Amino acid sequence: NSNIFDRALMGRGVPTNYTERRNLWILDFVRDYYQPELNRWYCSGSSMGGCGTISFGFRRAELFAAVYAHVPIVSYTYLGRGSAWRLEPSCWTGPIPADLKTNEDVGLLTRMNGERFVRESQEDLPPVFLINGRQDASIPWQNNPPFYRALNDTRQGFAVYWDNGDHPGCGKDAPADVKAWAQRFRQFRRDESFPAFSNTSSNRNPGDGRPEDGDIVGWMNRGMDWSDVRDGPDRYMITVQASYPGIEYPVTTDATLRRLQQFRIRPGERLKVRVGDAPPSETEADGNGRLTIRGV
């Protein structure tokens, strides 16, 4: 709040985006002073750091190759037990009014709604790896299933895992391949394309946010991987894999090509696609010039 220095004045203050402005200043300094490889910047964190990873990492898609968030708040809402109350001490004087705007002239609750941001985004968001616990008293579970489905429905790059853990215990007993996500996300580059998987048949059900609904332990896009990418001016080739201990085959998925480099697709363009040894078939790019190969 612009008047956070005086609690009595905060009711007339404006929620102000100090944190991201400071982060951008730090990144500008790092870029100018250390001259790092700009295609391999990543954002990651746990708990409060995971919250920032979702909010900052997604909104700065031009900066980050991929993001990893452990037990984050993905959306600040009053859904269920509510997470928007976290904003009250620093942004306002009590419950956040629906029409309360930030210094960026956007509603505070609108800005902090990760599900809405994903559904409205038209760009390639950084692929995200997420871990959450259903019994996390600090991070209400209710926001997570809608966020997962938003990533799936918009065909962004993502993999999620959840268990019945609390805030400090979530993910401690996760399979080794899931724990490896903490390093896996660093293999992405901003100058390399990748397939975003959706509607994968090995996915589990996160439910509707109620404690009794959905799989207690589950995942989406676990074990989905790829190799041998050939991103050329007139041809794109890739090998897709699905593998983790205990996986049951066959596995099907929809693969959407993201961050294309040389292989450019026009909105509505018709292309020939061949999967394995099957005869080629025709498919059509969407209105944003993205191609989804369904049922691989």
N, C-alpha and C positions, 0 to 999 in steps of 0.2 A: 504494500500500500504506500502511495506517495506520502502519506502522513503517518507512517508507522512509528515515527519518533514520538508521537503524542496520541495515546489511545482515545482521548476525547475528540480528536479531530479526524479519526479514521473513517467515520461515517460520511465525511465529505471528501475523502481521498479517492484515488484511482488505483486499482490493481495494476502494478507496473512491472514490466518484464525486465527486471534487473539481471536476473541470473543468466539468461541466454545472451544478453548483451556482454556480460563479463566473460562468458565462455568463448564467444566469438572473438573478443579482444585477445584472449589467451591463445586461441588457435591462430590468429593473424600473427602474433608474436612468434609462435613456434614455427610457422611456415616461413617467415622472413628470416629468422635467426638460424634455424637448424636445417632449413630446406629439405624436409622429409619427402618421401615418395607420396605424392598427393593421391594416387589411386589406391592407396592402402591405409586409409584412415578408418578407424573403427570406434564405435561407442559402446560401452558396456558398463554394467553396474548391478548392484544387488540392493534390494529394499528401496530406500530413497533414491539410490543411484540407478536402480532399475526403472523407477518412475521417470527420472530425468532422461534415461536412455530412450524410452518410448516417446516422450514429448519432444525432446531436443533432437534425437537421432532421426526420427521420421520427418520432422519439419525441415531438416537440413539434408535432404536426400542428395543434394549436389556435393556434399562433403564426404559422406560415409559410405564405405563399401559394404558394410554389414553391421548389424547390432546384435548384442546378446544381453538379455535381461533376466535376472533371477529374482523371483517374488516381487514383481513390480505392480503398482497400481496402473492399469492400462487406460482407465477412464475415471475421471473424478465426477461422480454422480451421487445422488441420494437414493440410488437403487438399493433395496435390501437394507443391510446395516449401514450402508452409505460410506463413501470415501471422500465426498466433497467437504465434509466437516474438517478434513485436514487443511483446507484452504482458509478456513475461517479466522484463525488467530493472526495470520500474516496478511490476508487480503481484505478482510472485512470485520465487522463487529458482531457477527452472528451468522445465521443461515444466509447463504448466498442468494440474493434475488436473481430470478431468471433473466432479468434485463440488465444486470450489472455488467458494464463494459470495461475492458482493459484500456491501457494507453494506446493499444493498437486498434481501437474502435471495433472490437469484436466482443461478443458476450463471453465472460469468463468461463461459465460452464460449457459453452459451446466450444471454446478453444481447448479446454482440458478434457474433452470427450474423445478418446482415442478411437472408439468404434466409428463415430461420425467422421472423423478425419480420414480414416482409411476408406470409408465408403465414398467420400467425396473426392478423393485424390485421383488425378488423371495421370500421374507420373509413375515411374518405376521407383517404388520405395526401397530402401535398403532391406535386403532379406533379414528376417529377425528370427532368433532362437529364444524361446520363452520357457520358463519353468515356474509353475505355481502350485500352491497347496490348498486343498479344499477346506481345511480346518484352520486356515491362517486368520487369526483374529485381527491382525493389523491390516491385511489386504483383503477386503471382502471379495468372496468368490463370485458373487452375482454378476460382476462386470466382465468376467473372463470369457464364458461361452459366447456372448454376443461379439466380443472382439475377435475370438478365434474364427467365428463364422464370417465376419467381415473380411478377414484376410483370405479365407477360402473363396468366398463369393466374388471378390474382386481380383482373384488370381494373382495375389502378391506372393513373393517368396517368403516362406515361413516354415518353421517346425516348432511344435509345442509339446510339452510333457506336463502332466499333473499327477499328484498323488494325494493322499489323505493327510499330508503333513501340516504342521503348524508353521509359523513364520521362521523360526531358526532351524527347524528340522526338515523342511521341504527339500526334496532332492537328495538327501543323504543316502538313501537306499536305492537311488535310481540306477538303472543298468549302466554298465560301463560305456556303452555307445552313446547314451544320453549325456553322461557326465563329460564326454569328449566334446560336446557342443561348445564348451567354454573355450576351446581352441579351434574347433571346426570353422567357426564364423570368420576367422582370420585368413581363410583360404580364398575368400572372395576378393575381387578387384573391381574397381569402377570402370576399367577399360576392358572388361571381359564379360561376355554374355553368359546367361545361365537360364535353366528352365525353372519356372515357378510351378510347383505341383499343387493340384487341387482335386477334391473329390476322390482321394486315394482310398482304395477299397480296404486297406489294412488300418484305417483310422478307427479310433474308438470314439465313444459318444460322451462329450462333456456335459450333456444335459442342458437344462434351461436355467441353471443357477440355483435351484432349490437343493438343499442338502440331500434329499432323498432321490434326486433324479440324476441319471447318467452313470457312467462308469467311475468307480472310486479311484482307480488308477488307469491312466490312459494317455494317449498321444495322438498327434496328427502329423503326418509326413515323416514319421520316424523311419530312419533307414533309407530314405530316398536320396539318391546320389547320381552323379553323372561323370563322364570323362570323354576324352577324344573329341572335343569341340572343334569344329571347322566352320568358322564364320566368314564366308567369302561373299563377294559381290553378287553372285547369282546362285549360290548353293549353300545350304546350312546342313551340317551333319552333327549328330551327337549320339553317344551311347548312354542309356539310362539304366540304373541299377536300383534294386530294392532288396535290402538285406539287413537283418538284425537277428539275434538269437531267438529262436522260436517262431519266426515269421512263417505264415502259411501261404503257400503259392496256389494258384496264380494271384498276382497283385495287378490291379489296373489303376491308372491315374490319368488325369488330364495334365498336359504339359504346355505351359504358356511361355513363349520365348521372351525373355526380358533383357534389357540393356544390349540390344543388338548393336554391333559395331559396323561391319561392312555390309551385312545382309539387310537391306532396307526394304520395308514393306509399305505399300500405300494403303490407306483406309479402303476397305472393301475389295482389295485385290484378291484374285483367285490364284491359288498356288497348288502345285502337285506335292503330295506327301506320301512317302513310303515308310512303313514301319516294318522292320525285319525283312522277311522274304515275301511279304504280301505284295500284291500288285499295287501300283500307285493309285491314289484317289485324290479327288479335288476337294479343297476346303477354302473357306473365305476368311480373310482377315477382318477384325472388327473395325468399328468406326474410328479407333485410335491407331490403326495400323499394327495391331498385335495379332499374332497367330497362336491359336490354341489347338493342339493335336489331342483329340479326345479319345479316351478309352485305350490308351497305350498299355 
